[in-house]
């Protein structure tokens, strides 16, 4: 596993939960944790249950049965491609890469390797999202005409909030667009399946409100200011191949919103709304057009719920990672396909890239014309 900070913790927690709650998951030996800062790495390896640590990934990706790439975006490509070239399955964090060209190389390496290569769009694995997908696939919403997705956070609303790699275009690619918008675009495509899997045209508007941020020293004094070269917020419109209209937005400066990912879908026969801040629920309107009802997606018949607590007891954000790890590791053990794959993640990256191009030229762009 490369990376031991936020995503390292999230995935290590998931792996630790598997034997207790998903006893049919493959047995995992936590082999090597990879990172640069030896002291922090050793501490994390101890907490997460890894047998050893390494500061270089080259040899490790060839030795292991599975490689997790949870590093910053600019570190996604080379280690993942090397692992795939060695025939090692890979689970890589999102967005797949900082640029479309790099994402393409990763997709091609995965297709050459023919082993599972997954991108960690964890929200697909929430019971409410899986339930919503089934409803749409069953035709309960009819023909989809609107997809509306927004992902709002506010951790950068303070102009003195510290600079981080997520604010540098070389290291991250884009800002709110790639980090948050990638989830929304993935869900819009996933939920609608055949209907909204394909986006044809997009507009785009990216905005940076604070163009430099402080780097603090150990005493919390400001050492220097570094430029912010990515967007704090984006908005986009989309035209789906089935004729549906879409609108997407994300922000890191939406005061008052902490982790507010909302998707709304309207079809000719009904509508649904999902909010990450109410992740055990789905708002649903079918039949009589008399307002939404709230469905609790906590029944034992709902996806993954029977693995946890008695029906009606809720689950949280971290459970999406447990389900994702279960599906990914089972696919590796069984030699079956896993999605979201690098192919899926590349398709998301095509949309992100098109939104940036639309912003550059100030016009809608055809997604296929790169
Ligand atoms: C950013 O704050 C972030 O941690 C994203 O990087 C994750 O992908 C998202 O799930 C939560 O927010």
Boltz pocket constraint, residues with backbone or C-beta under 6 A from the ligand:
constraints:
  - pocket:
      binder: B
      contacts: [[A, 94], [A, 153], [A, 179], [A, 180], [A, 259]]
      max_distance: 6.0
